[in-house]
């Protein structure tokens, strides 16, 4: 299967979802159902959709519903606004009114009465995190494929540097067989995005336990960050993340220190040097840039980050990290 065919399969699956959404805008569109249409797990589907479309599933559905409503307001001048809203899947006229004003900068009534003629189609809508939404599909990152002669691993290198437009990063990605990891962990439930102080506290708590027991011995010991939930799917107050170190299987734990096994198997491993603000772009590079051209799709299991350095000791203050995603043939 060549690169064009591989990406075409991802495009085909996502297009099937887009068609399904178009046909069912008046229905409740649940992520579990959409993931089933795409033949991806729910966890991975949301990441792949966002990476390929440049917006999340919910943002896409909301945008298409609003655009359909905007067209009907002009084309069907006698159809009640509330009827348009309910026919397009909005839960109430008030929720539609709020969403329409946020998107178009005017009420639906004003739009119908001539406001649509003054609206710029090039207007950009800014999302909650400040990112520009509705830009369409991201530019494709180009990866050069080769087999590493030293170990026989399938390997890809990005030959497109990061830019403000693409939000992709240069990287080397290998498909490798990872071992099982027995890890001791401390777990946090709640928001964590961009909270370096939080991760510092969690790491300190784990090291305060591991140090006196002589359990953290780099480079044999490895530090991992496991993300149990997709932040786009889970309420921020319920997000779970575990800061882990690898330990011997017979290690005894107690209290807030837990122990689990991270299953081994075939993983795509992307190597990055990033600032704290570039972690999102790194994940985007793996899911949106590399994965659709790779001949692989996500397998069951949790992706994780493997921390390779102490950024406070790095001359550029950067994080060196491997992003590890379980994969299987497409």
C-alpha positions as CSV (number, residue, x, y, z in Angstrom):
1,X,0.0,0.0,0.0
2,X,1.7,3.2,-1.1
3,X,1.5,6.6,0.7
4,X,-1.2,7.9,-1.5
5,X,-3.4,4.9,-0.9
6,X,-2.7,5.0,2.9
7,X,-3.8,8.6,3.3
8,X,-6.7,7.9,1.0
9,X,-8.0,5.3,3.4
10,X,-7.9,7.8,6.2
11,X,-9.6,10.4,4.0
12,X,-12.2,7.9,3.0
13,X,-13.0,7.1,6.6
14,X,-13.2,10.7,7.6
15,X,-15.3,11.6,4.6
16,X,-17.7,8.8,5.5
17,X,-18.2,10.5,8.9
18,X,-18.6,13.9,7.2
19,X,-21.3,12.5,4.9
20,X,-23.0,10.8,7.9
21,X,-23.1,14.1,9.8
22,X,-24.5,15.9,6.8
23,X,-27.3,13.4,6.5
24,X,-28.1,13.5,10.3
25,X,-27.8,17.1,11.4
26,X,-31.3,16.9,12.9
27,X,-30.3,13.9,15.1
28,X,-28.2,13.6,18.2
29,X,-24.6,13.0,16.9
30,X,-22.7,10.9,19.5
31,X,-19.0,10.5,19.3
32,X,-19.3,6.7,19.9
33,X,-21.5,6.4,16.8
34,X,-19.3,8.6,14.7
35,X,-16.2,6.6,15.7
36,X,-18.0,3.4,14.7
37,X,-18.7,4.9,11.3
38,X,-15.0,5.7,10.9
39,X,-13.9,2.3,12.2
40,X,-11.6,3.9,14.7
41,X,-11.8,3.6,18.5
42,X,-13.5,6.6,20.1
43,X,-10.3,7.7,21.8
44,X,-8.2,7.8,18.6
45,X,-11.0,8.9,16.3
46,X,-11.4,12.3,17.9
47,X,-7.6,13.0,17.7
48,X,-7.5,11.9,14.0
49,X,-10.5,13.9,13.0
50,X,-9.2,17.1,14.7
51,X,-5.8,16.6,13.2
52,X,-7.1,16.1,9.6
53,X,-9.9,18.6,9.7
54,X,-8.4,21.4,11.7
55,X,-11.3,21.4,14.1
56,X,-12.8,19.1,16.7
57,X,-15.8,16.9,15.9
58,X,-18.1,19.1,18.0
59,X,-16.7,22.3,16.4
60,X,-17.3,20.8,12.9
61,X,-20.9,19.8,13.7
62,X,-21.7,23.2,15.3
63,X,-20.2,25.0,12.3
64,X,-22.1,23.0,9.7
65,X,-25.3,23.4,11.6
66,X,-24.8,27.2,11.8
67,X,-23.9,27.5,8.1
68,X,-26.9,25.5,7.1
69,X,-29.1,27.7,9.3
70,X,-27.6,30.9,7.9
71,X,-28.4,29.6,4.4
72,X,-32.0,28.7,5.3
73,X,-32.6,32.0,7.0
74,X,-32.1,33.7,3.6
75,X,-33.5,31.0,1.3
76,X,-36.6,30.3,3.4
77,X,-37.7,33.8,4.7
78,X,-41.1,32.6,5.9
79,X,-39.8,29.6,7.9
80,X,-39.8,30.4,11.6
81,X,-36.3,30.8,13.1
82,X,-37.1,28.4,16.0
83,X,-38.2,25.8,13.5
84,X,-34.9,26.1,11.6
85,X,-33.0,25.8,14.8
86,X,-34.8,22.6,16.0
87,X,-34.7,21.0,12.5
88,X,-30.9,21.4,12.5
89,X,-30.4,19.7,15.8
90,X,-30.2,22.6,18.3
91,X,-31.6,21.8,21.6
92,X,-33.5,25.1,22.0
93,X,-34.0,28.4,20.2
94,X,-32.0,30.2,23.0
95,X,-28.9,27.9,22.5
96,X,-29.2,28.5,18.7
97,X,-29.4,32.3,19.2
98,X,-26.3,32.3,21.4
99,X,-24.3,30.2,19.0
100,X,-25.4,32.2,15.9
101,X,-24.5,35.5,17.5
102,X,-21.1,34.2,18.6
103,X,-20.3,32.9,15.1
104,X,-21.7,35.7,12.9
105,X,-21.6,38.7,15.2
106,X,-25.3,39.4,14.8
107,X,-28.7,37.9,15.6
108,X,-30.5,35.5,13.2
109,X,-33.2,38.1,12.7
110,X,-30.6,40.7,11.7
111,X,-29.0,38.2,9.4
112,X,-32.3,37.5,7.7
113,X,-33.2,41.2,7.4
114,X,-30.0,41.9,5.3
115,X,-27.1,41.4,7.7
116,X,-26.0,38.4,5.5
117,X,-25.1,40.8,2.7
118,X,-22.5,42.7,4.8
119,X,-20.9,39.6,6.4
120,X,-17.4,38.8,5.2
121,X,-16.9,35.2,4.3
122,X,-13.2,35.5,5.3
123,X,-14.0,36.4,8.9
124,X,-12.1,34.2,11.3
125,X,-13.8,32.9,14.4
126,X,-11.6,32.6,17.4
127,X,-12.1,29.6,19.7
128,X,-12.0,29.4,23.5
129,X,-8.2,28.8,23.6
130,X,-7.4,31.6,21.2
131,X,-6.8,29.4,18.2
132,X,-8.3,30.3,14.8
133,X,-11.0,27.8,13.9
134,X,-12.7,26.9,10.6
135,X,-9.5,27.2,8.6
136,X,-10.1,23.8,7.0
137,X,-7.7,20.9,6.7
138,X,-4.1,21.5,7.8
139,X,-1.2,21.4,5.4
140,X,0.2,17.9,5.0
141,X,3.6,17.2,6.6
142,X,6.0,15.4,4.2
143,X,7.8,12.4,5.7
144,X,10.7,10.5,4.1
145,X,10.5,6.8,4.7
146,X,13.5,4.4,5.0
147,X,14.5,1.3,6.9
148,X,17.1,2.0,9.6
149,X,20.1,-0.3,8.7
150,X,21.2,-0.4,12.3
151,X,18.1,-2.1,13.7
152,X,15.8,-2.7,10.7
153,X,13.1,-0.5,12.1
154,X,10.7,1.3,9.8
155,X,11.6,5.0,10.1
156,X,10.2,8.3,8.9
157,X,11.8,11.7,9.0
158,X,9.9,15.0,8.5
159,X,11.4,17.3,5.9
160,X,9.0,20.2,6.7
161,X,10.1,22.5,9.5
162,X,7.5,23.8,11.9
163,X,5.8,27.1,10.9
164,X,3.0,29.1,12.3
165,X,0.8,28.0,9.5
166,X,1.2,24.2,9.7
167,X,1.8,23.8,13.5
168,X,3.8,20.7,12.7
169,X,7.3,19.9,14.0
170,X,10.4,18.2,12.5
171,X,10.6,14.7,13.9
172,X,11.9,11.2,13.5
173,X,9.2,8.5,13.9
174,X,10.0,4.8,14.2
175,X,7.7,1.8,14.4
176,X,9.2,-0.4,17.1
177,X,8.3,-3.2,19.4
178,X,8.0,-1.8,22.9
179,X,8.3,-3.9,26.0
180,X,5.8,-4.2,28.9
181,X,6.6,-1.5,31.5
182,X,5.8,-2.1,35.2
183,X,5.5,1.4,36.6
184,X,4.9,3.0,39.9
185,X,2.7,6.1,39.6
186,X,1.1,9.1,41.2
187,X,-2.2,10.0,39.6
188,X,-4.0,13.4,39.2
189,X,-7.6,13.9,38.3
190,X,-8.6,17.2,37.0
191,X,-7.3,19.9,34.5
192,X,-3.6,19.7,33.7
193,X,-3.0,21.3,30.3
194,X,0.0,23.7,30.4
195,X,0.2,23.4,34.2
196,X,4.0,22.9,34.7
197,X,3.7,23.6,38.4
198,X,1.3,20.7,38.8
199,X,3.6,18.3,36.9
200,X,6.5,19.5,39.0
201,X,4.5,18.7,42.2
202,X,3.6,15.2,40.9
203,X,7.1,14.4,39.9
204,X,8.4,15.6,43.2
205,X,5.9,13.5,45.1
206,X,6.9,10.4,43.1
207,X,10.6,11.0,43.5
208,X,10.3,11.6,47.2
209,X,8.9,8.1,47.4
210,X,11.3,6.5,44.9
211,X,14.6,8.2,45.9
212,X,15.0,6.6,49.4
213,X,14.1,3.2,47.9
214,X,16.8,3.5,45.3
215,X,14.1,2.9,42.6
216,X,15.0,5.7,40.1
217,X,18.3,5.0,38.5
218,X,18.7,6.7,35.1
219,X,19.2,5.7,32.3
220,X,17.8,2.3,33.2
221,X,14.8,3.9,34.9
222,X,12.3,5.7,32.6
223,X,9.8,8.4,33.4
224,X,6.4,8.2,31.6
225,X,3.3,10.4,31.4
226,X,0.2,8.4,30.7
227,X,-3.0,10.2,29.6
228,X,-6.0,8.0,30.4
229,X,-8.6,10.3,28.8
230,X,-8.9,12.5,25.7
231,X,-9.2,16.1,26.9
232,X,-11.6,16.8,24.0
233,X,-14.0,14.1,25.2
234,X,-13.8,14.2,29.0
235,X,-14.9,16.9,31.4
236,X,-11.7,18.7,32.5
237,X,-12.5,18.0,36.1
238,X,-12.5,14.2,35.4
239,X,-9.3,14.0,33.3
240,X,-6.8,11.5,34.6
241,X,-3.1,11.5,34.1
242,X,-0.4,9.4,35.7
243,X,3.2,10.4,36.3
244,X,5.2,7.1,36.3
245,X,8.6,5.6,36.7
246,X,9.5,2.1,35.7
247,X,10.1,-0.3,38.6
248,X,10.8,-4.0,39.2
249,X,7.7,-6.2,39.0
250,X,7.9,-7.1,42.7
251,X,8.0,-3.5,43.9
252,X,5.6,-2.9,46.8
253,X,3.6,0.3,46.8
254,X,1.1,1.9,49.2
255,X,-1.0,5.0,49.8
256,X,-1.1,7.4,46.9
257,X,1.6,5.5,45.0
258,X,0.1,2.9,42.7
259,X,1.5,0.3,40.4
260,X,0.3,-0.9,36.9
261,X,1.6,-2.5,33.8
262,X,1.7,-0.6,30.5
263,X,1.4,-3.3,27.8
264,X,4.1,-3.6,25.2
265,X,3.6,-4.2,21.5
266,X,4.0,-2.3,18.3
267,X,4.3,1.5,18.8
268,X,4.9,4.5,16.7
269,X,7.5,6.5,18.6
270,X,8.0,10.1,17.6
271,X,11.0,11.9,19.0
272,X,10.7,15.7,19.7
273,X,12.5,18.6,21.3
274,X,9.8,21.1,22.3
275,X,8.8,23.9,24.5
276,X,6.0,23.5,26.9
277,X,3.7,25.3,24.4
278,X,4.6,22.9,21.5
279,X,3.3,19.7,23.0
280,X,0.0,20.0,21.2
281,X,1.8,20.6,17.9
282,X,3.9,17.4,18.5
283,X,0.8,15.3,19.0
284,X,-0.7,16.9,15.9
285,X,2.4,15.9,13.9
286,X,2.0,12.3,14.9
287,X,-1.7,12.0,14.4
288,X,-2.3,14.4,11.5
289,X,1.0,14.5,9.7
290,X,2.5,11.0,10.0
291,X,-0.3,8.6,10.7
292,X,-2.5,9.0,7.6
293,X,0.5,8.3,5.3
294,X,2.1,5.5,7.4
295,X,0.1,2.4,6.6
296,X,-0.8,2.2,10.3
297,X,-3.8,3.0,12.4
298,X,-4.1,3.4,16.2
299,X,-4.4,0.1,18.1
300,X,-6.1,-0.4,21.4
301,X,-4.1,0.9,24.3
302,X,-3.1,4.2,25.9
303,X,-0.6,6.5,24.2
304,X,2.1,8.0,26.5
305,X,5.0,10.3,26.6
306,X,8.5,9.2,27.6
307,X,10.5,12.0,29.2
308,X,14.2,11.9,28.1
309,X,15.7,14.9,29.8
310,X,15.4,17.6,32.6
311,X,14.5,20.8,30.8
312,X,16.1,22.8,33.6
313,X,19.4,21.3,32.5
314,X,18.8,21.8,28.8
315,X,20.7,24.7,27.2
316,X,17.5,25.8,25.4
317,X,15.2,24.9,28.3
318,X,13.4,22.4,26.0
319,X,11.7,19.1,26.7
320,X,13.1,16.0,25.0
321,X,10.3,13.5,24.7
322,X,9.1,10.4,22.8
323,X,5.4,10.3,22.0
324,X,4.4,6.7,21.9
325,X,1.2,5.6,20.2
326,X,0.1,1.9,19.9
327,X,-0.4,1.0,16.2
328,X,-1.5,-1.8,14.0
329,X,-1.6,-2.2,10.1
330,X,-4.2,-0.2,8.4
